[in-house]
Amino acid sequence: MKKIFVFPGQGSQNVGMGKSLVENFPLAAQLFEEANDALHFDLRKLCFEGPEADLKLTHITQPAILTHSVAAYRVLSAETGVKPDYVAGHSLGEFSALVAAQVLSFADAVVLVNKRGKFMQEAVPVGTGGMAALIGGTEANVKALCDAAAAGTGKACEMANLNGGGQIVISGHKEAIDEAVRLAGADPVYGIAKAVLLSVSAPFHSSLMKRAEENMRPLLAEAKLGALAIPYIANVDAKVYKTSTGVADRLTAQICGAVRWEQSMQLLSSLEVSEGFEVGPGRVLSGLMRRISRDVKMKGVDTMEDIRSLA
């Protein structure tokens, strides 16, 4: 029975995240201290106490989720000996997966995602972009909807997250996203059961992130990469990789590219994976897995109680 560890992305943060791990496992406390030292601000305090408005800032959210995820991974490994056969991460979570796979050091990764968050937030002026979740449409229908909204407004409207279970997130200029949501409700040809505008600070995983991609490219190219210890599934092409060659290019392309999560998780049956662990805050990926494949049984690794239950 093979196992995959999956690591969550932005949106899984919550005030109090990581607190039970730090209070019960010195390994987790040490990691949060390492994050504080690398970032030169008190990430631990923001995670434990908030305020929520600060924790939602992209340049804080990203290192917060990465730190919690890596802490949970290391404690799980130390306390239970459970090891993954594969790793994958949703968007930001790909960095956590690559720390677990020993490609990136934690200290390097936490600084990289802090900068990634800043660059993403600064890529376009606040209010310029938007995102929306569409429920019920096929990839082909959503692509047609995006093309129609882009043509009608002269603005960018693109698929950002292909999450599975009939959920696709779109991203782009606010006018085009608003038009896509209007068309989704007005024209049954697209087969969209529900369209919901998302409260986000920037149009992630769209061409509007080009400036962020350009800023991250040299940082990722210069990053020290270790040998890949665990095969990982990449977001941009939903392929399994067994070496660290090309990691920097894929992490760069991921900033503007779509997260192909459903396609990634559909690989698991051919890889003989039947057990999954969602490592980090929240249960978003476990919920998606239930819609994609009932053959992979998921367990959450978020709190001290979760780890004790697996020991």
N, C-alpha and C positions, 0 to 999 in steps of 0.2 A: 504494500500500500504506500504509494508515493504522496509526498506532502508539498504544498505550495504555501509560502508566506506572502501575503499581500499587504501593502502599506498604503494608508489613506492619503488623500490630497486635501487641498484647501476646502474649508467648510466643515471640517470635522472638529475644529477647535472648540473648547469650552472652558470657562473659568473653573479652576480646580484640577485641570488636566495634569496628570503625572504626580499629583500630590501623594496619593497612597503608595505609589512605587517608591518615591523618595523617602517617605517616612518609615518604610519597612525594609528597604534594600539599599545598603551602602553603595552598591554598584550604580544604582540610578542616581543617588545623591551626587556621586562623583561626576557623572556625566553632565548633570545640570550645572555643576560648578565649572566644568570644562567649557560648556556653552557660554556661560557668563564671561569667562576669561577671554574667549575667542571673539565675542561680540562687543565687549566693553559696555554692556548694560545688563541690568538684572532681569534676565529672561525668566528665571525661576519665579520671581515675585509676580511678574505679569501673568504667568501661567496659573499660579496658585490663587492670586488675589484679584487679577484684572487691573483696571476696569475692562469690561467686555469690549468697549469701543476701541481701546488701544490694542487688545488682543486680536481684533478684526483687521487691523492695519496689515496690509499684505507683507511688508518687510518684517513684521513681528510674527504674524501667523505662520509663515513658512518655516522659520527656524524653530518655532514652538512645536509644531507638529512633527518635524524631523527629530527633535530632541526627545520628545515623548515616545515616538515610535522606536527609535534606536535603544532607548532605555528599556522599553518593554521587551524588545528583541533580546537584549543582552541578559536581562534578568531571567527571561523564559529559558534561554539556553543554559544559564548557570544553575537554575533551580530544577529543571526537568530533564535536561539533556536532549530535548526535542530539537531536531535539525531539519531544515527544509531541503528538498531535492531541487526546488525551483523557487525563485522570487520574482515578484512584479510589484510595481507601484503605480498608483493613479496620479498622473501629472507630477506634482511635487513629490509624491510618494516614491517615484522612481529613484530619487536621490537616496531616500531611506533604504530602498532595496539594494542599491549599489554600495552603501556603507555595510549592510549586512553581508553582502557578497565580497567584501574586502577590496573593492576597486577604489573607493574613496575613503580617506580617513574621516572620522567624525568631525574633527576640528576644521578640516578643509570644507567639508560639506555644509556645515552650519553657517560658515561665512559665505559660501557660494549662494545658498538659498536666501540669505539675508539680502545680498546684492541682487539676486534674481527678483525678489519681491520689490525692491526699490525701482529697479529698471522697468519692471512691468507696470508699476503704478505711474511712473513718469513717462511712459511711452506715448500716451495721448492725454490731452487735458481732461480733467474730471468732467463727466457728463457727456463726453463725446461718444463713448461706446456703450454697448449694452449686451446682455445675454438673455436667452429665454430657453426654458425646457419645454420640449414638445413630446407629448405622449401619444403613442399609437401609430405613428407614421413609419414607413419603411425608409431605409437609407436613400433609395431612389426617389421616393416622394419628397423627402425633406430636401434633397439636393435640388429638385425641381422648384420647390417652394423658395429656397434661398436664391436661386437664379432669378425667379420672378420678382422677389423683393428687391434684389440688387438692380435689376433692369428698371424697375419702376421708380427707384429713388436715385440711381446713379451712385449708390454707396455700397460698401462691403457687407455681405451677409453670408456667413460660412458655417459649416458644421464644425463644432469644437470638441464635443465629447460624444462618442458613440457608446453609450453606457450599457445597452442591452435591455431586454425586457420591454422593448418598444419605447425606450427613453433616449432621445437625442437632444443634446444641448447645442444651440446655435449662438454665434457670436459675431459682432461687427459694429458698424456705426449704429447709433441709437435709432436714427430715422428708418434704417433698413430693417432692424430688428422689430421695431414697432409695426412696420408694414407687413413683415412675415407673420407676426401674431394676428394681425387683422385678416390677412388672407387665409390663415389656417382656420379661423373661425367662420369666415364667409364662404369659402369654397370647399365643398366636400370632396372634390377630386383629390385633394392631398391626403385624405384619410387621417387627419389629426384629430384625436379625441379631445385633447386639452392642450392649451398653450399658456405657459405661465412666465411672465417676466421675472427675472432673478435680480435680487438686490446684490449687485456686485460693484466693486470699485473700478473695474477695468474690463475691456473685452478680451479676456484670456483666450489663448489658442486660436487666434485669428491673425490675418495679415497686418492688422493694426499694431501688433506686437513686434513689428519688424525692427524698430529701434532698440527694443529690449534684446532681441536676438543678436543684433549687431554688437551691443555692449557686452553680452555674455560670451560671445564667440571666443575672443582672445583669452578670457579668464578660464573657460573650460579647456581650451587648447593647451593652456599652460599648466593645468591642474596635474598633480602627480597621481597617476593611475597605477594601482597594483594589479596583480594577476587576478582574474575572476575565479573566485573559489566556489561559487554556486551559479549554475546557469540562470539567466534572467530573460524575461519576456519584455521586449521594448514596446513602448506606447506607440511610436510613430508608424511601425509596420507590422506589429503583432507577430514578430518572429522570435524564436529562441536563439540566444547567443551564448556561446561557451568560452569566449575569450573577451578581453577588454578592448580589443581592436575596434575602433569606430564608436566607442561609448561617448566621447566628447561631441562628435558630430551628431549623434542621435539626441543627446540632451539639448544641443543647440536647436536642432530642427523641431524638437518638441514644443518650443516656446510659441511658434506660430502654427504648428501642425496639430491635427486632430488627435485626440486620445482614443485609440482603437481598443477600448476595453472589452467590449463584447467579443470581438474577434480574438483577442488575447486569451480570454477565459474559455473560448470554444476549443482552443488547442489542448486543453487539459485531458480530455478523454483519450486523445492519441498519445499523450505522454504518460498515461496510466496513473494520473493523479486523482485520488478520491477523497483526500482530506485537505482542508484549507484552514489557515489561521490568519485572521485579520489583526495585524500587529500595530497598535497605536490607538488613538482616540476614536470613539464612535463605532458604528456598525453599518455604515453606508455600503461598503463593499460586500458585506455578508448579505445585505438585502438585494443587491444587484445579482449576486451569485444565485440566489434562490430563483430569480427570474430567468437566468441564463442556463443553469444546469442544476438539476436536483441530485446529480450523481456525486457532486463534491459537497461533503458535509463540512460546514464552517464552524469555527470556534473563535471567540473574541479574546484578544489579549490586550487589555486596556488598563486594568486595575490590579491591585494586590490580590483581591478575591479571585479574579480570573486566573492568575498564576497559581495560587494555592489550589484551586480546583483541578489544575492540570498536573500538579506535582505528584 
